Amino acid sequence: MKRWRIGFVVPRYGEDVLGGAEALARSLAEQIVAVNWADVCVLTTCARDHFTWRNELPAGESVINGVPVRRFPIAQRGRDAARYHALHLRLIRNERLLVEEQYEWVHQSAHSPALYAYLETHGTEFDFLIFIPYLFGTTYYGSAIHPNRSILWPCLHDEIYAYLSPTREMYKSCVGVMFNTYPESRLAQRLSGTHRGAQVVGVGFAPFQADGVRFREGSGIRDPFILYSGRLEGAKNVPLLIQYFLEYKRRHARALKLVLMGKGPESLPNHPDIINLGFRQGQPKLDVYAAATILCQPSVNESLSIVMMESWLCRVPVLVHADCAVTRYNVTQSNGGLYFRDYDEFESVLDLVLNDESLRRRLGENGLYYVQTQYCWDAVLGRFEAAFKCWSDLKTRS
C-alpha cells in the first residue's frame, strides 16, 4: 500500500482551540499518526481565536500528541478589519453582495503570507494538501497554490457563505472534495454542481470510559439535565435552546436543568436551572456526557456534529433541530434520537424522552451502534484510502 504524504492546512489548531472543523482535523491527524497510516504534518497559524485573529502562539515547529505542527503568523498589517466586519454583517443579514464585494470579503479575511510562501515552496512535497474548513482566507488562497494537490474539506453548511462565488470557484478548482456526510455532499452538489473528486469520508470515534456519577458527585447536580456542548454563540442556536428551556420550565414544575459546556460570546441568563460549566476537555468533558439525561444539538449549521457522536458513545440520546439536514439524517439513520422544529415539538419530544426511561435507553443504544459501525476508525480509514486512490487518479490525469 502506498505511503501517503498529507498536509492538513487549518487556520487554527490545538487542544484548546474550540471549533468543530478544528476538532475534526485534529482527530483525523492524530489517528493517522497513531496507527502509522501515513506521514502527516499540520500547517496552521499562530492564532487561537477566530474573532480577533491575534498571533497568540509561537511561530515555528512543534509536536502535539505526536502530530508535527508548523505555525505561521497571521498578517496584521494591510487588512481592513472594519471593512471585513461591515461586509460580514451584510452577509449574516442575508443581504446580497456584488461579486466583487464577495471577493473583497475573502481578501479582507485573515491571511498568512508566510504560510502561502511555504506552500508555494514545499507544497509539492505532499501528495495532497487537505484544507479545512471552507470559510477562511487561508483555505481560499492556500488551495489555489497547488490545486491539483488540494483537497477541500469544507464542513459545509446551508448558510449564506456557501452560496458565494468564491466558494463555488474554490470547490471546482480543487482536485478533490471530502465530505463528512451524504447530506453535506448533496448540498454541495445542489449549490455548485457535481464534482468528480467528491468523496464522503468523515472521521472516526473510538470508545472511551466515562463516569457520570463522578461528575454528579463533584458538581452537586442531582437533577436530570439537558446537555449542550459546543460554542456558546448565536450561530449555534444557543439563544433558541435557552428560550425553549425557560418556556418549558415555565410550563412544567419538574426538576430539570440545562447544562452548557463550552465557551463563546453568548451571555447566559442568571437562572438557578441554567448551569455554565465553561470549556472542558479530556476526562472531565466525557464524564459530563455520561451524566447527561439527553443531549440537545439545536444548531442548524452542522456537517457532522462531534458532540452527537460523543453523546451516543455514552448511550445518551439526542434532540436535534429538524432544519439541520445533517443532524436530522444522523438521527433518522441511527434511530438514536428525535428532532423538533418549533417550541411545541420541542416540548413534545422532550416530554416523551424524559417520561420513558426504556425509550431513552433504546435510543442511546441505537446511537452507540451507529457510531460503532459507521464512524469507527476502521470504516473511516477504509473510506479515506478509497478517496486517496480516486484523487491520485484524478491528479495523474490532470
C-alpha positions, 0 to 999 in steps of 0.5 A, a space after each residue: 500500500 502506498 505511503 501517503 504524504 498529507 498536509 492538513 492546512 487549518 487556520 487554527 489548531 490545538 487542544 484548546 482551540 474550540 471549533 468543530 472543523 478544528 476538532 475534526 482535523 485534529 482527530 483525523 491527524 492524530 489517528 493517522 499518526 497513531 496507527 502509522 497510516 501515513 506521514 502527516 504534518 499540520 500547517 496552521 497559524 499562530 492564532 487561537 481565536 477566530 474573532 480577533 485573529 491575534 498571533 497568540 502562539 509561537 511561530 515555528 515547529 512543534 509536536 502535539 500528541 505526536 502530530 508535527 505542527 508548523 505555525 505561521 503568523 497571521 498578517 496584521 498589517 494591510 487588512 481592513 478589519 472594519 471593512 471585513 466586519 461591515 461586509 460580514 454583517 451584510 452577509 449574516 443579514 442575508 443581504 446580497 453582495 456584488 461579486 466583487 464585494 464577495 471577493 473583497 470579503 475573502 481578501 479582507 479575511 485573515 491571511 498568512 503570507 508566510 504560510 502561502 510562501 511555504 506552500 508555494 515552496 514545499 507544497 509539492 512535497 505532499 501528495 495532497 494538501 487537505 484544507 479545512 474548513 471552507 470559510 477562511 482566507 487561508 483555505 481560499 488562497 492556500 488551495 489555489 497554490 497547488 490545486 491539483 494537490 488540494 483537497 477541500 474539506 469544507 464542513 459545509 453548511 446551508 448558510 449564506 457563505 456557501 452560496 458565494 462565488 468564491 466558494 463555488 470557484 474554490 470547490 471546482 478548482 480543487 482536485 478533490 472534495 471530502 465530505 463528512 456526510 451524504 447530506 453535506 455532499 448533496 448540498 454541495 452538489 445542489 449549490 455548485 454542481 457535481 464534482 468528480 473528486 467528491 468523496 464522503 469520508 468523515 472521521 472516526 470515534 473510538 470508545 472511551 470510559 466515562 463516569 457520570 456519577 463522578 461528575 454528579 458527585 463533584 458538581 452537586 447536580 442531582 437533577 436530570 439535565 439537558 446537555 449542550 456542548 459546543 460554542 456558546 454563540 448565536 450561530 449555534 442556536 444557543 439563544 433558541 435552546 435557552 428560550 425553549 428551556 425557560 418556556 418549558 420550565 415555565 410550563 412544567 414544575 419538574 426538576 430539570 436543568 440545562 447544562 452548557 459546556 463550552 465557551 463563546 460570546 453568548 451571555 447566559 441568563 442568571 437562572 438557578 436551572 441554567 448551569 455554565 460549566 465553561 470549556 472542558 476537555 479530556 476526562 472531565 468533558 466525557 464524564 459530563 456526557 455520561 451524566 447527561 439525561 439527553 443531549 440537545 444539538 439545536 444548531 442548524 449549521 452542522 456537517 457532522 456534529 462531534 458532540 452527537 457522536 460523543 453523546 451516543 458513545 455514552 448511550 445518551 440520546 439526542 434532540 436535534 433541530 429538524 432544519 439541520 439536514 445533517 443532524 436530522 439524517 444522523 438521527 433518522 439513520 441511527 434511530 438514536 434520537 428525535 428532532 423538533 422544529 418549533 417550541 411545541 415539538 420541542 416540548 413534545 419530544 422532550 416530554 416523551 424522552 424524559 417520561 420513558 426511561 426504556 425509550 431513552 435507553 433504546 435510543 442511546 443504544 441505537 446511537 452507540 451502534 451507529 457510531 460503532 459501525 459507521 464512524 469507527 476508525 476502521 470504516 473511516 480509514 477504509 473510506 479515506 484510502 478509497 478517496 486517496 486512490 480516486 484523487 491520485 487518479 484524478 491528479 495523474 490525469 490532470 
